[in-house]
Amino acid sequence: MAERLPHDHPLAGCEAKLWRAEQNFKLLDDEIGSYLDRHVEPIARVGEFNPDTNRMVWSFGAVEQPNLILSAVIGDFIHDLRSTLDHLAFELSFLDTGGVIPNRKIAFPCCDTRADWDSNLTNAKLKGINKKHRAMIYKAQPCYRRKDAPTNPRTIAQRRGRALADLEHFWNDDKHRTLQPVASALAHLHGEIIAIRDCVPRGSLHIDRQVFGRPLEQGAEPFWMPVRPTGPNPEVEMDLQIAVRVTFRNGLPALEILSRLGKWVAGLVEWFIPEFETRKARTLWGAPRGGWIEAVPIGLRTIIYRTEPNP
């Protein structure tokens, strides 16, 4: 993402956050690509005969999980996106009040229902933001033009897929727990029998579709076929085509969902940029925004930080 906004533009900080998020996404993409390149094929090509059921079964072996460092990278990416929105809310309040520094409660809300949007908590987060800009923020909400309490499962699923709601869930999870965000999941699995030894098929090859869209588990059996032994070592060999991808544990593909979130936040910031480029708005460019690390010098003192209390 190339820098486009002037350094003193009110949303230049948002742009910098998005640029950093893009760096983290590229790092994540490279790490996932390296993991998939060295990923060991998780299933043997020759099935194992189960004499109790007279079935030939194929099962997953040990599955290597990607490095947990990806959790930290994804957390950084999510934080960059979410804090971008809070920076945007701050700047909107600063703009609409003519340069009054907002309090610490200012934030970009995420409202699942109209009741959430109308609440005192949301109103506090939007303090100082005018009616026009509140309307723009409302259009980004999961509750926008939706019933407060849908009962249709499809409607609920669509609401859950809203970008802001997904971003909020990721952000809240990352603040309190390790996301453990990635696990190998089947994207494609195809098997074709190429050799049969010491047995005769008694039916067709079956595939368990429940293995798709979830982390691979050692011992899970994606294929099985009924057979009748005709020799001492029944074997069935398959030509397998397997593709795995890195997902979150609920089945969401990591790169795809994070990419969509990044594009959505970037698009939202882009939508608000003209609001800060009017003649009136330009008078506030570069004005002090306050804060603990504002340019006003503070008295310095020697501080010794200890890892243990004083004896």
RANOR-V288615 format. One record per helix or strand of 2 or more residues. SS is the DSSP state (a for helix, b for strand). FROM is the first residue (numbers start at 0). LEN is the number of residues. If there is no record, write none. Layout:
BEGIN
SS/FROM/LEN  SS/FROM/LEN
END
This chain:
BEGIN
a/11/26  b/47/3  b/54/4  a/68/28  a/113/4  a/119/6  a/130/8  a/152/8  a/162/14  b/182/15  b/198/3  b/205/2  a/208/3  b/222/7  b/234/13  a/253/23  a/278/4
END
